[in-house]
Amino acid sequence: MPETHYIEIDEEIISTVGRLRKSSAAENIFVFPKRSLILQSIINLKLLAREAEKLGKTVIVMTQDEQGARLAEKAGLRIQEYQDSVLRAQRQQDTAARFTVRHGETIPMPVEHEPQTGLRRSNEIGSANFHAEATATSPVPPGGMKPAREPNLSEPAPRTLRVRNTTPPMQTALNSMRSEPAPTGALPPMQNHPVSTPTAGRATAGRELPSTERKERLRRLFENREEEQRSKVSRPVTALSSSSTVSPVPERHTWRWFVAGTVLLIGGAAASYIFLRPEAIIAIEPQSVRHVVKRSLVGTVDGTAGIPVRSIESEKTVRISRAATGQDAANNAKASGVITIMNAYSEAAQPLVATTRFELPDGRLYRLAESITVPGTRTDSGKTVPGKIDARVVADSTGDRYNITSGTFTIPGFKGSPKFEKITAEVKGAFSGGGSDGQKSSPSISVSDLDLAKSAAADEAKRAAAGEIGSSLKPGEIILVPSLQANLIGTPIAPIAGTVAEDFEYEARFQVKGFVISEAAIRSLLDKETTESGGVILKSRSYDISYGAVLANFESKRIDLTVESDMLFQASIDPAALKSGLLGLDEEGIRTYLSTHPEIRRLQVEFKPDMFIATIPDDAERVTVDIIESE
């Protein structure tokens, strides 16, 4: 059953830890009031969690302080919602447990007082008026008990009389007194006192004495007064009832008391050493700072420069469905035709993707129906001949004014670069299909719809390839997703632009290429990052990684990328050296030590026991150092 502890608002952590140590329950509920001193510091809560883990116990925090509950949960402690009904039930169980008699136990009964019998006590033994008072008539006890008859000394005594001298003479052996006659002056005669015979079956103390020997001893008892003073009886003799027995009195031995005292002294010294020797727990929080670090990295497949990378390739066939967003007007709405594209820029081929814009001098725009690659220049008879290719384009808007027969096109995307004037196009044959901007009739498939379908299919191909390649990655490798490229293979299966339809299907096959990088190598580089704060060199402790701009070159098998990392830097602290430097220091010495160690942000010392101790012990075994990591 869990044990509940109610914590005061100003109670310190050392008191709470003491409660946990003294508790015999494996599960302990600590009830904290709002704004409790312990709940204001996560260091206190972490110390409580560490102590519970060391003792193998479970600590449950119950409080109405939401901020304190969050700190306790952050420190690794269990949180239970504050409920008055649960606490009342726990208190009732504790009360019931204290007043429950277990099987086999007995309930102590009140002590019955010995009835007043009117018999003489032994405090008058040896006095001058003993005989006179002894012959006086004794009061009749309650209940009408008759006076006991005078014992006949000629008959054997019906009871056993035991006389003990508490100050024995010098003995030659341990039990030598048992062979000597009993000392005189111990007890007066008891003619007028009733004596009851002990209950049958019970052993009586001492031994039976003949009547003549008993008379002789009684005579000597009254004659020798000096002996009587030396051997006074240590405790009174009371009349024996029929239900009582005379127990043997143990002999007193000085050596036993000496041994007992020695054992108690040694035990007390051992307990003082164990429970009162001082211990110290030192909590250290190092200096820390957080920075965003950006690094430009290079990766090559052959590993000659930068981090190691690996190129990947995969082919994927993708089929998707799209909704048509175009509108069909009379006479097919948009004009289309064939143009001849010329590349006089360089010998390198120039790829052009579908929907690339071609513009006439008057601003009319046409879009490339499918992706093409324009050949580079070539030399023929010493002359440079531009590369040429024919391609189909569709007007960007409806109207019969897009039905042209001639014209020169430029590519607006190259504006501002030498390619703008070197890569051009000419009309090849008349354009047709453009109608007037009349009334729209039904939805149709536009060039934009086909372009969006191609882009969506390429993205789907990248995802499929990444999932397939991801299952075969080596430890520490990741797919650099921004480096993935999907190139169309062949001609896609799709309707032509301008087809009247509400939706359509697009199917194409793509070649997916990309790079796999070793993130372990990147982390190895980031682990070496350092920074300086307050004259202290801080090393990287934790960080995350995100990838910025990525430039992939599949021909040279090289990749350039930018890595961004939110890094936490922390000072390095040697716990052994720190412990050695703090041994034996008081509060002033600790301040002096901190002034020479700027790598320490905060230091807190907890003493055990907390009894006017303000100095760290000199013994390293009684000092514990805990490093509190920054978050």
N, C-alpha and C positions, 0 to 999 in steps of 0.2 A: 504494500500500500504506500503511495507517495506521502512524503512529509512536507507540510506547508510551513514556510517561513515568512513572517511579516516584517518587512524592512522599513526602518524609519527614514524620513525624508533627508536627514543629514547624516545617516549612517555611512561609514567609510567602507571601502572594499575589503580591508583586512578583516573587519568584523564579519562581513558576508562570507568570505572564504573560510573563516573559523567555523561558522555555522555549518557550512558544507562538509568540512572535515569531521565535525562531531556527529553529523547525521549518520544514522545506521541504515537509512533507506537508500535504495539504488536510484530512486526517482525523487527529485526534490523540486517543489514549486516555490518560487520566490515571488512574493507579491510586493510590487513597488508602487508607492504613491506617485502622483503627478509631480514633475520637476524634482524627482529624486536625484541626490548628488551623484550616485553611481551611474544613473542613466545618462548623465550629461557628458561622459567621457567614454569613447570606444576603447581606450586603453584599459580602463577598469573592466569593461565587459569581456575583452579578449583575455585578460588575466583570469577572470572567473571561468571562462570557457576552457582555458588551458588547464586550470586546476581540476575542473570536472573531468576532463579527459584523462589527466594523470591518475585521479582516484577511481576511474572507471564508473562514474556516476552520470546520471542524466539531469540536466538543469533546464527547467521550464520557467520562462519569464511571463508573469501575468501582470499587466498594467494597463491603465487607461491613458497613459502618456504615449501618443502615437509616434512622436519623434524618437523617444527612448526605445519604443518597440522596434522601430526600423534599425536603430543602431545595434540593438541586441541581436536582431536577425542577421545583420551584416557581420557581427562578430562570431556567428556560428552557433548561437543559442536558439533553442526552440521557443516559439511564441505561442501562448494560449490566450484566447480572448477572455477578457475580464468578465466573470459571471459571479454575482453574489450568491446564487443558488448553489453553485459548485462549492464555494468556500463554506457555506453553512452546512452542507452535507459532509464536508471533510471534517469540520469541527465536531459535528454530532458523532461521526465514526470514532474520532479520537477520544471523546468523552465516554462513549460506550466501551471502548477498549480499556479505559482506566478503571472502570467499575465492573468488569466482567471477571468472574472467578473461574479459572480454568479447571479442567478435570484433574482431580488428584490434589488440588490445593485446599487448604483449610482457612476458615475465616477466624482471625484472632478474636477471642471472647474477652470481655472485661474481667479484670482480676477481682476475685472475691476476697474481701477482707476477713481476716481471721476473727472468729467470734470471740467476744470478751468472756472468758471463762472464770475470771476472778482469781486465777492462779498467780502465784508469786513469780516475778521475773527474777533473773539472775543478777540484777544490779545491786542487790543487798547482800551478796555473798561476801563474807568476811567482816560485816559490820557487827557492832555490839548488840543491836536489837534484833539480830536475825532470828534467834531462838524464840524470843517473845512474840514477834510478829508471825513466826511460822506456826505457832500454836493457836493463833487467833482464828476465829471462825471465818472461813472464806465465804464470800457471797455465792449464793446459789445461781448458777448460770441460767440464762433464759432457756425455757423448755422444761424446767423442773428436773434437771439432772441431780441425782442424789450424790452426796459427797462420797468420794472414794474411800473404801475401807483402808485402815492402816495396814501397810504391808507387814506380813509376818517375816521377820528376818531369819527365822529358823528354817523357813522354806526356801527353796531355790527361787531366785529372782525371776519373775515372768518376762523381763525385758533385758535388753543389753545396755549397759552403761558404758559410754565411751568418754574418757577424759583425755584431753589433748593439751599439751604444753607447747605454746607457740614459741617459746624461747628454749630450745633444747640445749643441754650441756654438750661439751666437746665430745665428739664421737670418734671412735677408732675405726669404725667401718660404716658403710652407707646405711645399713639397716640395724645398727647396734642397739638402738633404743627399743626395738621390739622385744628384746630379751630382758629389759630392765623393768622393775615395778613402776606402776603409774605414779606420777608426781602427786604430792599432797597439796591440799588447799585449793582444789579445782572447783568443787561443787559442794554446797551444803546438803545435809540430809533432807529428804523430801517426804517426811512421814505423812503430811496432810495434803499432798498433791496426788490427785488420781493419775494413775499410770495405765495406759491402755496397752494391751498386748498387740504387737504388730500383726497385720493380716497374714494369714497362712499362705505359704507359697512364696513370700518375699524374703530375701536375705537381709539379715540385720548386720549393722556394722560392728566391728570389734569382736570380742570373745566373751563367753559366759564366765562369771566369777563365782566361786563358792561364797556362801553367806558369811562365814567366819572371816574370810579374807576381805570381803567387802566392808564388814564392820570395822576391821582394823584400819583399813585405809580411810574410812570416814573419821575415825578418832584422830588419826594423825593429821587429817585435813584441818581440824579446828585447833589443834595444839601448836602447830608450827605456823605462826602468822607471817614471819619473814619469808618463808617459802611461798606463802600465799601471794604476797606482794610481787614476788619475782615471776610468778607464773599465772598472772591474771588471764582470765579467759577472754579471748579476742571478740567473741560474739555471744549474745545471750542464748540460753537454752530455753526452749519453749516446750510446753506440754505436747506430747504426741497424741494425735487423734488416731482413731481406729483405721483411718485410710491413709496415713502418712508413714514414711519409712525414714530411718536414720541413714543418711548417705555418708560414705567415708570422706573425710576432709583431706585433700591432697597436701602432701608435704611441700614446704617452701624450700627451694634450692636457689641459692644466690647465683650459681653458675648459669642457671637457666635464664634468669633475668639479664645476666650479662650477655649471653648469646643472642637473646631476643633484641636487646638494645643495639648490639653490633649490627645485626641484620637490618634493623630499621634504619640505622645510620647510613649503611652502605646503600640500601635501597633508595633513601632520600637523596643521597648524593648522585646516584645514577639517574633518578628521575629529574633532578635539577639539571644535570648535564644534557639530558635528552630534550626536555621541554623548555628549558630556559636559555640554552645556548643560542646566541643570536645568529640569524640568517638574513640574507639580503637578496632581493630579486631586482635586477637593474633592467629597465626597459629603455632601449635606445631607438630614436627615430633619426635616420641619416638625412643629410641635406639632399633635396631633389628639385628638379625643374623639368618642365615639359616644353618641347620644341617641335615644330614641323620641319622635317628634313626632306629636301628634294635632291635627287641625284640623277644624272644622265648616264645611262649605261649602254654598252655595245655588246652584242652577242653574235658569235659566228659559229657556223656548223663545224668547221674544222678545229675550233678551239684555239686559234692563233691569237685572238684578241678578245678581251672582255670575258663575259660569262659564257659557259657552254650552252648551246641551243641545238635543237634537232628539228629538221623540216619534216612535215607530214603532208600526205596527199590522200584524197579519197574521192570516189565518184558516187553521187547520189541522184536518184530519179525522184522528182517531187511532182505531186499532182494536187492542185488546190482549186477551189471554186470561189468566184468573185461575182459581185453584183454590178451590172452595167449602170453607168451614171450619165452617159451621153444622151443627147436628144436628136432624133432624126427629123430633118425638115425636107421640104420638097426638093427634088433633084439631088438627093443624097447629101445635102447640106454642105459638106466639106470637100474642097477640091484636093486632088492628089496627082502626083506625077513622078517622073524620074529625073534625077540630076546627076551630073558627073562631078565628082569631088576630086580636086587636084592638090597634091602635097609637094610644094616647092621649097619646103623649109629645110629638110635634111635627108640624109640617107636612111634615117631610122623610120620605121613604120609608126603611124599615128593611129591608135585605137579610138573609136568614137562609139559611145553607148547609144542605145535606143532613146528616143525623145530629145536627142541633141538638137538645138535650135539652129536654123539657117534663116538669115534675115536679108530681105531685099533692101535696096537703098531707100525706098519709101516707107520702110518700117513693117511691111507685111512679114509675118513669121510662118515658117513651116518647120515641122518636126520630123526627125529621122524615124522611120518605121521600125527598124531593127538595128542591132549593133553591127558595126563593120570595123575593118582595119584598113586604113589607107596606106598603100605602099610608099616607101621612101623614094627619093630621087635616084636616077641612074645616069650613067655617062654613055652617050652614043655618038661616035665619031668626034670625040672631043667636046661635045656639048652636053650640058646638064639637062636631062629630060625629067619633068615632074612625074611622080607616081600618080596614077589615076584609078578610080573605081566608080561604078555606077551604083546608085542607091535610090530607094523609093522614099519620098517624103509626103506628108499630109499637112494640109493647111491647118493652122492653129485655131482658126475661127471659120464660121460658115459665111457663105456669100459668094456670088458669082464673080466678084472682083479678084478672087484668088485663082480664077481660071486664066493662066498666063501662057504665053508661047515662048518668051525669052526673058533672060535676066541673069544677073550675077549675084551670087550669095556670099555672105561672110558669116563667120561663126561668132556670135556675141560673147561666148564664153572665153574666147582668146583675146578679147579687146584689152589693149594695154600691153600686149606682148608681141614679139616679132611674128608669131604664128598667125596673128590676125590678118596680116597682108599676104602671107605665104601659103596659107591653106584656105582655098576658096572653092566655089562650085558654080557650075553653069547649068541652065535649063537644057534638058535633052528631050525634046518633043513637047507638045502642048499639054498643059494641065487641064483636067476636066473634073466634073462632079460637083463643083461648087454651085450651090443654089442661092437664091435671094433669101434674105433674112425674113422668111415668111413665118406662117404659123407652124409650131412644132406639133408633131403627131405622136410619136411613140419613143420609148427609150432605145438607145443603141449603144454598141460597144465603141468607146472612144480610144484614141491612142493612149490617153492618160490611164484608162482602165487597164490596157495591156501592159503599160510600164509598171503600174503598181502591182499587177499580178506577177510580173517577172521579179520585182524586188522582194515581194513576199515569199516567192518560191525559193529565191536565193538564200534568204534568211532561214527558211526551214531546212534547206540543205546544209547550212552551216551548223545548225543545232543538231541535226542527225549525225553529221560527221564528228562533232565534238563529243557526243555521247558514245559513239563507237570507239573513238580513239582514247577517251578517258579511261576505259576499262583496261587498257594495256599500258598505262603510264608507269614509269619506274618510281621508286620512292623519292620524294622531294621534287618531282616534276609537276608542272601545271601547264595547261593549254593557254597560250596567250590569245584570248578571244579577239582582241582588236586586230590581231595580225591575220585573221582568217579572211580569205577571198574565195568567192564562188564565181567561176567562169562558165558561161553557157556552152554546152557541147551540142553542136548541130542546130537544127531548127525546132523551136518549140511547137507543140501541137496546140493551136489556139485559133480562134476565128480572126478574120482580118478586121481592121478598124472600120467602123461605119456599119457593121452588121447590126440589124435590128434584133434586139434580144434584151430580156430583163436581167439575165445572169449568164455566166459562161464558165467553162472549165479551162484551166491552163496547166499543161503538163510539159515538163522540160527536164533535161539531164544536165547536172552541173559537176564540174571538177572543183573540189574544195581543197585549197592549199593553206598552210599556216605554219606556225612555229610553236614548238614546245620548249619551254625554258626551265632551268633548274632554279626553283625558288629557294632551295637550300643554299645555293651559292650566293643569292641576293641577301639572304638573312645573315650569312657569314660576313658579308661586307658591312651590313648595318650593325652587327654586333660589335664591330671595331670603332663605331662612331663615339666620340667623346665631346664634351663641352665644358666650359669653365664658368663657375658661379662663386663669387666671393673669394676668389683665390684658391678654390678647390676644384680639382679635376673630377668631373662626374662621368660615369660610364653608362652606356645604354642598358636599361633593365627590361623594358617591355615596349612593344610597338606593334602597329598594324601596317599593312602594305596595300597601296593602291597604285594602279598603272595609269599614267597619263597618255601623252602623245606617243603613238607607235608608228614607225616607218619601216615597212617590211620590203626587202629587196630579194626576190626569189632567184633572180639570175645570179647575183653574187653570193647568195645564201648568207645574208647579213641582215641584222635587225638593230635599229636604234630605238630606244625607249626611254621614257622618263618615269622614275619611281618616286612616289610621295609617301611619307611615313610620319605619323604622329607618334613621336618617341618620348618616353619617360627616362630621364637621366637621373642617376642616384649615386651618391658617394659610396666608395668601398670602405667597409669597416671590418677590422680583424677582431672578432670577439675575444680571442685569447689574449691578445695584446691589450685590448681595452680593459679586460678584467684585471690583468696584472697591474695596470696603471692606477686602478681605482681602489685596490686593496688597502684598507686601513685609513681611508680618507674620511674626514668629517665634512660638514656642510660647506665650510669655507674652502677646504681642499678640493671638493668637487667643483666649486665655482672656478677655482684657479685652473683646474684640469680642463674644463670646458673652454676657457679663454684661449688655450693653446691648441685646441682641436676644433677648428671651424667646420670640419666635416660632420659634426654632430649637431643636428637641429634642435633636438630636445632630449633630456635625460630625466628619468623618473625612477626613484629608489623606493622599494617597499621592504620594510623590516619585519622580521618574524622572530620572536613575538614583539608586538608593538608596545613595548614597556620602557619608555624613556631612553630608547636607543637611537642615536643619531650618527653613528660611525659605522662604515662598512667593515665587516670582519676582515681580519688578516688572513684567515684560512680560505684558500681558493675553493675548497670543496663546499664551503657554506655560502658561496656567491654564485648566482645564476644570472647569465646575461641573455636577454631576449632582444633580437633585432626586429623592429616593427617596420615592415615593408610599406613604402608609400603606395598610394593608389591613384 
